Amino acid sequence: MKSRSLALALAVVTAATTQMCFAGTPAAKIHATHGPLVFMSYDGAKNTAYLVAPTTITDNSAGKPESETGQWAFVVKNISGTWFIENSSWATEKYAHG
C-alpha cells in the first residue's frame, strides 16, 4: 500500500543518501546510484517504515576506479508529519577495485 506519506519517506531517503560522504571522503569523489526504493513494511501505526534500496557506490582510490554494489536498508520515522532516517544498514553484494 503506497501512500502520499510513504512517497515523502522515499523522497527523504533518496535526497539524504545522495548527499552523504563516506569515511571522510569528499562527496564530489563518490557517487551513489539507487535502483528504485522498495517499500517493505510499516509498523502498526504507520509512523515507521522499513525500505530497501539497491545501490551502487563508485569512487576513485589512488587513481583507480572502485565500485561496490549492495542493498541499503533504511528505517524511517514520521515525527509530526516529517519523515526522518532513524537507522540504516549496508550489505555488500559485489566489490570491484581497479
DAQUI-V411855 format. One record per residue. N is the residue number from 0. RES is the residue in one small letter. SS is DSSP state (@ for helix, = for strand, . for the rest). PSI is psi in degrees with one decimal (NA if undefined). OMEGA is omega in whole degrees, -180 to 180 (NA if undefined). Layout:
n=N res=RES ss=SS psi=PSI omega=OMEGA
n=N res=RES ss=SS psi=PSI omega=OMEGA
This chain:
n=0 res=m ss=. psi=112.5 omega=-178
n=1 res=k ss=. psi=127.5 omega=-179
n=2 res=s ss=. psi=172.0 omega=176
n=3 res=r ss=@ psi=-39.0 omega=180
n=4 res=s ss=@ psi=-45.1 omega=179
n=5 res=l ss=@ psi=-38.7 omega=178
n=6 res=a ss=@ psi=-38.1 omega=177
n=7 res=l ss=@ psi=-39.7 omega=178
n=8 res=a ss=@ psi=-42.0 omega=178
n=9 res=l ss=@ psi=-40.2 omega=179
n=10 res=a ss=@ psi=-39.6 omega=178
n=11 res=v ss=@ psi=-46.8 omega=-180
n=12 res=v ss=@ psi=-46.2 omega=-179
n=13 res=t ss=@ psi=-46.9 omega=-179
n=14 res=a ss=@ psi=-43.7 omega=-177
n=15 res=a ss=@ psi=-43.4 omega=-175
n=16 res=t ss=@ psi=-23.3 omega=176
n=17 res=t ss=@ psi=-13.1 omega=180
n=18 res=q ss=. psi=-3.6 omega=-174
n=19 res=m ss=. psi=150.8 omega=169
n=20 res=c ss=. psi=149.9 omega=-178
n=21 res=f ss== psi=125.0 omega=174
n=22 res=a ss=. psi=40.7 omega=176
n=23 res=g ss=. psi=2.6 omega=179
n=24 res=t ss== psi=133.2 omega=178
n=25 res=p ss=. psi=137.9 omega=-177
n=26 res=a ss=@ psi=-29.2 omega=-179
n=27 res=a ss=@ psi=-21.7 omega=-178
n=28 res=k ss=@ psi=-8.3 omega=-177
n=29 res=i ss== psi=139.1 omega=180
n=30 res=h ss== psi=126.1 omega=177
n=31 res=a ss== psi=126.3 omega=178
n=32 res=t ss== psi=122.2 omega=-179
n=33 res=h ss== psi=140.6 omega=165
n=34 res=g ss== psi=-176.5 omega=180
n=35 res=p ss== psi=132.8 omega=175
n=36 res=l ss== psi=139.3 omega=-178
n=37 res=v ss== psi=125.1 omega=176
n=38 res=f ss== psi=129.5 omega=-180
n=39 res=m ss== psi=-53.4 omega=-179
n=40 res=s ss== psi=161.8 omega=173
n=41 res=y ss== psi=161.3 omega=165
n=42 res=d ss=. psi=176.0 omega=-177
n=43 res=g ss=. psi=-36.7 omega=-178
n=44 res=a ss=. psi=-3.2 omega=-177
n=45 res=k ss=. psi=33.1 omega=174
n=46 res=n ss=. psi=-11.3 omega=179
n=47 res=t ss== psi=134.9 omega=179
n=48 res=a ss== psi=151.2 omega=177
n=49 res=y ss== psi=124.0 omega=-176
n=50 res=l ss== psi=152.0 omega=177
n=51 res=v ss== psi=135.7 omega=179
n=52 res=a ss== psi=116.3 omega=170
n=53 res=p ss== psi=130.6 omega=-171
n=54 res=t ss== psi=143.8 omega=170
n=55 res=t ss== psi=127.1 omega=179
n=56 res=i ss== psi=128.2 omega=180
n=57 res=t ss== psi=148.1 omega=175
n=58 res=d ss== psi=-176.7 omega=176
n=59 res=n ss== psi=130.1 omega=177
n=60 res=s ss== psi=118.4 omega=-177
n=61 res=a ss=. psi=38.7 omega=177
n=62 res=g ss=. psi=2.8 omega=-180
n=63 res=k ss== psi=137.9 omega=-179
n=64 res=p ss== psi=143.0 omega=174
n=65 res=e ss== psi=148.5 omega=173
n=66 res=s ss== psi=147.1 omega=179
n=67 res=e ss== psi=126.7 omega=-180
n=68 res=t ss== psi=137.6 omega=180
n=69 res=g ss== psi=-161.5 omega=-180
n=70 res=q ss== psi=130.6 omega=179
n=71 res=w ss== psi=115.7 omega=-179
n=72 res=a ss== psi=142.9 omega=-179
n=73 res=f ss== psi=142.8 omega=166
n=74 res=v ss== psi=119.5 omega=180
n=75 res=v ss== psi=143.3 omega=-175
n=76 res=k ss== psi=136.5 omega=178
n=77 res=n ss== psi=115.9 omega=178
n=78 res=i ss== psi=114.3 omega=180
n=79 res=s ss=. psi=40.2 omega=176
n=80 res=g ss=. psi=-0.4 omega=179
n=81 res=t ss== psi=132.4 omega=180
n=82 res=w ss== psi=135.9 omega=178
n=83 res=f ss== psi=148.0 omega=173
n=84 res=i ss== psi=119.2 omega=-180
n=85 res=e ss== psi=-33.5 omega=-178
n=86 res=n ss== psi=156.4 omega=174
n=87 res=s ss== psi=159.2 omega=180
n=88 res=s ss== psi=145.7 omega=-177
n=89 res=w ss== psi=137.4 omega=174
n=90 res=a ss== psi=118.5 omega=180
n=91 res=t ss== psi=132.8 omega=175
n=92 res=e ss== psi=-32.8 omega=-177
n=93 res=k ss== psi=135.8 omega=178
n=94 res=y ss== psi=134.4 omega=178
n=95 res=a ss== psi=131.9 omega=179
n=96 res=h ss== psi=127.2 omega=-177
n=97 res=g ss=. psi=NA omega=NA
